[in-house]
Amino acid sequence: MNKVELEAKADALQDEINFLRAVYEAELRELQSQIKDTSVIVEMDNSRNLDMDSIVAEVRAQYEDIANRSRAEAETWYRQKYEEMQSSAGQYGDDLRTTKAEIAELNRMIARLQNEIEAVKGQKILKLERAISSHFVADD
């Protein structure tokens, strides 16, 4: 009975070994095919001739394009700022002229009012002198 059980275990272990061996071989074949594909790609990459002159020319062209675009953007920005400053300067000039005109008008008004004040003072002084004279003449 022990012999039969041991033979059954031995058969089961042998089946498991065969199964694991089959899985191992399948995985090994898959890895070998991946390595083979990789080596083909590496071989293809290594077989290319690099034309450094054309690569340098292409990179130079890309940088020149970037530089030209940057220069154009900077010129546009500076042009806009210049136009904004001109507009602001024009507005400030207009404001300055308006303020100067207002100041001149206020100075004329002040001068006119000072003249009117002086005239009123003169009239008041004359009236006061007349009142004083008439008062002294009436007392005599």
Disulfide bonds with the S-S distance in Angstrom:
none
